[in-house]
Amino acid sequence: MRSAVLFGILCLLTNVANADPIRPDQIAPRGAPSAVTLAGQDEPGERVVVFGKAVNGNTQAPLPGVSVFVFHADKEGLYSRDGKNDSHNPRIRGAIRSATDGSYRFDTTRPGSYRNNPAHIHYIVTADGFKDRMFEVIFADEPFLDDRTRKISAEDPEDHYPIVPVTRDKKGVWHATYDIKLYPQ
């Protein structure tokens, strides 16, 4: 089991390190909303709302108009239902632009795990004059989150695998906050 988890972590690291170039369909159109629903109420799984702000990593100033493309697997750990499970064409996805105060928000279902990897949400973030970022947010209560992944995240929490806490409200909806830090080119 431990070797499967380590293999999964290495796969995740390889996928991010050797990431494909950002495609035009992974950039939110100008004027896109700052809040979207990725998975409708008919999508099986526990609901989660993720929100935060896009900020300049040097000054902490809010960044309006940042493109945030997010996607994830469904509760069964599948990106698509076509038998390929292709993360290049995910079924649950959305593109948003941060508001004038830098805020963004999306409502979806909690992703499922696959190949013993911690469940995660992919982010592809772009903004004029700033370095692009591609990373995967992992919820702190994820059962496949092991010490090795925690160590990787702790060494560079803004890089590939930020681990974020989640809380559950009285209605059973999960909530997570992640502020995106971007750095000038």
C-alpha positions in Angstrom: 0.0 0.0 0.0 2.8 2.5 0.9 4.6 1.8 -2.3 1.4 2.4 -4.3 1.0 5.8 -2.5 4.6 6.7 -3.2 4.1 5.7 -6.8 1.0 7.9 -7.0 2.9 10.9 -5.6 5.7 10.4 -8.1 3.0 10.3 -10.9 1.5 13.5 -9.6 4.9 15.2 -9.4 5.8 14.1 -12.9 2.5 15.3 -14.3 2.9 18.7 -12.8 6.6 19.0 -13.6 6.1 17.9 -17.2 2.8 19.8 -17.5 1.4 20.4 -21.0 1.4 24.0 -22.2 -1.6 26.0 -21.2 -4.3 25.7 -23.9 -6.6 28.6 -24.9 -9.6 26.8 -23.6 -8.0 26.8 -20.1 -8.0 30.6 -20.0 -11.2 32.3 -18.8 -12.6 34.7 -21.4 -12.5 38.4 -20.5 -15.6 39.3 -18.6 -16.0 35.8 -17.2 -17.8 35.7 -13.8 -15.8 35.5 -10.5 -18.1 32.7 -9.2 -19.3 29.5 -11.0 -20.8 26.1 -10.3 -18.6 23.3 -11.7 -20.8 20.4 -10.8 -24.6 20.8 -10.7 -26.8 19.6 -7.8 -27.5 16.4 -9.8 -23.8 15.4 -9.6 -23.3 12.7 -7.0 -21.0 13.5 -4.1 -20.6 15.9 -1.2 -20.8 19.6 -2.0 -17.8 21.8 -1.4 -17.4 25.6 -1.9 -13.9 26.9 -2.5 -13.2 30.6 -2.4 -10.2 32.9 -2.0 -8.4 35.8 -3.5 -5.8 36.2 -6.2 -3.0 38.4 -4.8 0.4 39.7 -5.8 2.8 37.4 -3.9 5.2 40.3 -3.2 2.8 43.0 -2.1 -0.4 41.0 -1.1 -2.4 43.5 -3.2 -5.5 42.0 -4.8 -5.4 41.1 -8.4 -8.6 41.6 -10.4 -9.2 39.8 -13.7 -7.0 36.8 -13.0 -8.0 33.7 -15.1 -8.6 30.7 -12.8 -9.3 27.4 -14.7 -10.2 24.6 -12.3 -11.1 21.0 -12.8 -11.2 17.7 -11.0 -12.3 14.1 -11.0 -15.8 13.1 -9.9 -16.5 11.3 -6.6 -15.4 8.0 -8.3 -12.0 9.4 -9.3 -12.9 9.8 -13.0 -12.2 12.8 -15.1 -14.4 11.6 -18.0 -16.9 8.9 -18.6 -15.7 7.9 -22.0 -13.5 5.1 -20.7 -10.3 7.0 -21.2 -10.4 8.9 -17.9 -8.5 11.7 -19.6 -7.6 14.7 -17.5 -7.1 16.7 -20.7 -10.8 16.7 -21.3 -12.3 16.8 -17.8 -16.1 16.6 -17.3 -16.1 18.8 -14.2 -14.4 22.1 -14.9 -14.9 25.8 -15.0 -13.2 29.1 -15.9 -13.5 32.2 -13.9 -11.9 35.6 -13.5 -11.2 37.1 -10.1 -13.4 40.1 -9.1 -12.1 43.7 -8.6 -11.1 42.7 -5.0 -9.3 39.6 -6.3 -11.9 37.2 -5.0 -13.0 34.0 -6.7 -15.4 31.2 -5.8 -16.6 27.9 -7.1 -19.2 25.4 -6.0 -18.7 21.7 -6.9 -18.5 18.2 -5.4 -15.5 16.9 -3.5 -13.3 15.0 -6.0 -12.6 11.3 -5.6 -9.2 9.7 -5.3 -7.7 7.5 -7.9 -4.7 5.2 -7.9 -4.2 5.9 -4.2 -3.4 9.5 -4.9 -4.9 12.2 -2.6 -8.0 13.6 -4.2 -7.2 17.1 -5.6 -8.5 20.1 -7.6 -6.3 21.3 -10.5 -5.8 25.0 -10.9 -4.4 26.7 -14.0 -3.9 30.4 -13.3 -2.8 33.1 -15.7 -2.6 36.9 -15.5 -1.0 39.6 -17.7 2.4 40.5 -16.3 2.6 37.5 -13.9 4.1 34.1 -14.0 1.6 31.3 -14.9 0.8 28.8 -12.2 -0.3 25.2 -12.4 -1.0 23.3 -9.2 -3.3 20.9 -7.4 -5.1 21.8 -4.1 -5.4 18.9 -1.7 -7.9 19.1 1.2 -6.2 18.5 4.6 -8.7 15.7 5.6 -7.9 13.6 2.5 -7.4 10.0 3.5 -4.6 9.3 1.1 -2.7 12.3 2.3 0.5 10.9 3.7 3.6 12.3 5.5 5.6 12.4 2.2 3.0 14.5 0.5 2.7 16.8 3.6 6.5 17.2 3.5 6.5 18.1 -0.2 3.8 20.7 0.4 5.5 22.1 3.5 8.8 22.6 1.6 7.0 24.8 -1.0 3.3 25.3 -0.1 2.7 27.7 -3.0 4.2 25.4 -5.6 2.5 22.1 -6.7 0.5 20.8 -3.8 -1.0 23.3 -1.3 -2.9 21.5 1.4 -5.9 23.5 2.6 -8.2 22.9 5.6 -11.9 22.2 5.1 -14.8 22.7 7.4 -18.3 21.5 7.2 -21.4 23.6 7.9 -24.7 22.6 9.5 -26.1 21.7 6.1 -23.3 19.3 5.4 -21.5 21.5 2.8 -17.7 21.6 2.9 -15.9 25.0 2.7 -12.2 25.6 1.8 -10.3 28.8 1.3 -7.2 29.1 -0.9 -5.5 32.4 -1.8 -3.6 32.3 -5.0 -0.3 34.1 -5.0 1.1 35.3 -8.3 4.5 36.8 -8.9 5.5 39.3 -11.5 7.4 37.9 -14.6 
